[in-house]
C-alpha cells in the first residue's frame, strides 16, 4: 500500500498527527479501528478534529499507531497555549476599549468642570461689580444724609443712584 494524501487537510494538530502517522504506517482507518477496538467513525472523527472522543478511545488509537500520550498531550498543550494567547489578546483589547471609554467620560467630565469653573468666575466678577455699585450707592446716600436740607434735586439724585438696585416710589407732589 502507498500512503494516500489527504483530500481535505485538517486544521486540528492532533487529528493531523494521527492521520499522518496512520498514513506513514500505510494503514487504513478500518485497520486502526479494528486493532484499537473502536468504531471506524471514531477514527474518522479524530482525524478530522471533530466530535469529542473519549480519552480511552484516543489512547487506544494512539497505542495502535505507536504514538505516545506525550505527543497527544503536546498537541493539546499547544492548542491550550493558543487559546490562552487569544484570550489574553481579547482581554487586552477589552482593557484598551474600557480605558478608551473611561478616558472619553473623563474628558467629558473635565469639559463640564471647566465650563462650571468659567461660569463661577463670571458670577464672581458680576458679584464684585454689584458690590462695588452698592458701595458707591451707599456712599452717595451717606453724603445725602449729611445734608442739612433735603431738596427735590437731592432726592432725585438719590433715586437715580439707587435705581439699578431697586425702584423707589415716585415722589408725590407736595
PERAVEN-V709737 format. One record per residue. N is the residue number from 1. RES is the residue in three letters. PSI is psi in degrees with one decimal (* if undefined). OMEGA is omega in whole degrees, 0 to 359 (* if undefined). D_FIRST is the distance of its C-alpha to the first C-alpha in Angstrom with 2 decimals. Layout:
<<N	RES	PSI	OMEGA	D_FIRST> <N	RES	PSI	OMEGA	D_FIRST>>
//
This chain:
<<1	UNK	143.8	176	0.00> <2	UNK	146.4	180	3.79> <3	UNK	136.3	178	6.61> <4	UNK	151.6	175	8.85> <5	UNK	152.7	181	12.53> <6	UNK	133.0	175	15.17> <7	UNK	-38.4	179	17.36> <8	UNK	105.2	181	20.19> <9	UNK	143.1	180	20.47> <10	UNK	146.1	178	22.32> <11	UNK	-11.5	182	25.70> <12	UNK	119.2	183	25.51> <13	UNK	-34.4	179	24.69> <14	UNK	-48.9	179	23.82> <15	UNK	-39.2	180	21.37> <16	UNK	-40.3	180	19.88> <17	UNK	-42.1	179	19.54> <18	UNK	-43.7	179	17.88> <19	UNK	-45.1	181	15.36> <20	UNK	-41.5	180	14.70> <21	UNK	-42.5	179	14.30> <22	UNK	-44.3	180	11.95> <23	UNK	-36.8	178	9.61> <24	UNK	-34.6	178	10.31> <25	UNK	1.2	181	9.42> <26	UNK	46.4	177	6.01> <27	UNK	150.9	174	8.18> <28	UNK	159.5	178	9.52> <29	UNK	-36.9	179	13.25> <30	UNK	-42.1	180	14.09> <31	UNK	-46.1	181	12.67> <32	UNK	-44.0	181	14.71> <33	UNK	-43.9	180	17.63> <34	UNK	-46.4	181	17.87> <35	UNK	-33.1	182	17.83> <36	UNK	-14.8	181	20.27> <37	UNK	33.1	178	22.44> <38	UNK	169.2	179	22.61> <39	UNK	146.2	179	22.23> <40	UNK	-32.5	178	19.08> <41	UNK	-34.7	178	21.62> <42	UNK	-45.6	179	22.59> <43	UNK	-43.9	180	19.16> <44	UNK	-44.8	180	19.18> <45	UNK	-40.3	179	22.76> <46	UNK	-47.3	182	22.23> <47	UNK	-28.8	181	19.55> <48	UNK	-1.4	180	21.99> <49	UNK	29.5	181	24.99> <50	UNK	158.7	179	26.73> <51	UNK	-173.4	180	28.83> <52	UNK	83.1	183	30.09> <53	UNK	151.7	177	27.95> <54	UNK	148.2	181	29.87> <55	UNK	-31.4	178	29.64> <56	UNK	-43.2	179	28.71> <57	UNK	-42.3	178	25.59> <58	UNK	-45.6	181	24.67> <59	UNK	-41.5	180	25.31> <60	UNK	-43.2	179	23.19> <61	UNK	-43.7	180	20.11> <62	UNK	-41.8	179	20.85> <63	UNK	-43.3	180	21.26> <64	UNK	-37.8	184	17.88> <65	UNK	-1.8	180	16.30> <66	UNK	22.4	178	18.81> <67	UNK	144.8	178	20.83> <68	UNK	160.7	177	24.56> <69	UNK	-20.3	178	27.12> <70	UNK	-44.2	178	28.44> <71	UNK	-43.7	179	25.61> <72	UNK	-44.7	180	26.16> <73	UNK	-37.7	180	29.90> <74	UNK	-41.5	178	29.74> <75	UNK	-44.1	179	28.04> <76	UNK	-42.6	179	30.68> <77	UNK	-39.4	177	33.38> <78	UNK	-41.8	180	32.37> <79	UNK	-41.5	178	32.63> <80	UNK	-43.9	179	35.96> <81	UNK	-40.9	178	37.24> <82	UNK	-44.3	180	36.39> <83	UNK	-38.4	177	38.19> <84	UNK	-38.9	177	41.12> <85	UNK	-45.5	178	41.37> <86	UNK	-40.0	179	41.49> <87	UNK	-44.1	178	44.05> <88	UNK	-41.4	179	46.13> <89	UNK	-40.7	180	46.06> <90	UNK	-41.1	179	47.11> <91	UNK	-39.6	178	49.88> <92	UNK	-43.9	179	51.06> <93	UNK	-42.8	178	51.14> <94	UNK	-39.1	179	53.10> <95	UNK	-44.4	179	55.41> <96	UNK	-39.0	179	56.16> <97	UNK	-43.3	179	56.73> <98	UNK	-43.1	179	59.02> <99	UNK	-40.0	179	60.85> <100	UNK	-43.1	179	61.31> <101	UNK	-42.8	179	62.77> <102	UNK	-43.1	179	65.05> <103	UNK	-41.2	179	66.21> <104	UNK	-42.3	177	66.99> <105	UNK	-42.0	180	69.01> <106	UNK	-40.1	178	70.77> <107	UNK	-41.7	178	71.60> <108	UNK	-43.7	179	73.06> <109	UNK	-40.0	179	75.03> <110	UNK	-40.8	178	76.29> <111	UNK	-41.9	178	77.43> <112	UNK	-40.5	178	79.28> <113	UNK	-42.3	178	80.85> <114	UNK	-43.0	178	81.97> <115	UNK	-42.7	180	83.55> <116	UNK	-41.1	179	85.32> <117	UNK	-40.0	178	86.65> <118	UNK	-40.2	179	87.96> <119	UNK	-41.6	178	89.66> <120	UNK	-44.0	179	91.23> <121	UNK	-41.7	178	92.51> <122	UNK	-44.3	180	93.98> <123	UNK	-38.1	178	95.68> <124	UNK	-40.2	177	97.04> <125	UNK	-42.7	179	98.55> <126	UNK	-41.2	179	100.05> <127	UNK	-44.0	180	101.41> <128	UNK	-39.7	178	102.99> <129	UNK	-43.4	179	104.57> <130	UNK	-38.8	178	105.98> <131	UNK	-41.8	178	107.35> <132	UNK	-40.7	179	109.07> <133	UNK	-42.1	179	110.54> <134	UNK	-43.2	179	111.80> <135	UNK	-43.0	179	113.42> <136	UNK	-41.4	181	115.21> <137	UNK	-40.5	177	116.45> <138	UNK	-40.5	178	117.62> <139	UNK	-41.6	179	119.49> <140	UNK	-41.3	179	121.07> <141	UNK	-37.4	177	122.13> <142	UNK	-43.3	179	123.54> <143	UNK	-38.7	179	125.55> <144	UNK	-41.2	181	126.78> <145	UNK	-25.2	180	127.77> <146	UNK	-7.9	180	129.92> <147	UNK	135.3	181	132.02> <148	UNK	-30.5	182	135.47> <149	UNK	131.1	177	135.64> <150	UNK	125.5	177	132.82> <151	UNK	167.6	178	133.21> <152	UNK	-34.5	179	131.27> <153	UNK	-42.1	179	129.71> <154	UNK	-38.9	178	128.41> <155	UNK	-42.4	178	126.99> <156	UNK	-38.6	178	125.27> <157	UNK	-40.2	179	123.79> <158	UNK	-42.4	178	122.52> <159	UNK	-42.7	180	120.94> <160	UNK	-38.3	180	119.27> <161	UNK	-33.8	183	117.95> <162	UNK	-7.5	184	116.52> <163	UNK	-42.9	180	115.25> <164	UNK	-26.4	183	111.62> <165	UNK	-44.8	178	111.48> <166	UNK	166.3	181	113.21> <167	UNK	126.1	173	115.77> <168	UNK	149.4	177	119.38> <169	UNK	144.6	178	121.57> <170	UNK	146.4	180	123.60> <171	UNK	147.3	179	127.16> <172	UNK	152.1	180	129.78> <173	UNK	132.0	183	132.95> <174	UNK	*	*	135.75>>
//
